[in-house]
Amino acid sequence: MERTAAVSDRGMGLGLLFGLVAVGGALVALVLPGGLASAWGFAAAMVAGMLSVLAIHLYL
C-alpha cells in the first residue's frame, strides 16, 4: 500500500507574491527619497519580505 502526500505550491506562490510586493516597496523608497512615502515604501518592503519568508516556511 502506497502513501502519498499532497503537495501544495501555495507557499511558493505566496512567497513570490510577497517578494514582488517587497521589490515594489523598495522601488518606492528608492524613487522617492527623503520623504514620508519613502518611509512607507521601506516599511512595506520589510513587512512583505518577512511575510514572504514566513509563507514559504509555513507551507513547505
Secondary structure by P-SEA (a helix, b strand, c coil): cbbbbbbbaaaaaaaaaaaaaaaaaaaaaaaccccaaaaaaaaaaaaaaaaaaaaaaacc
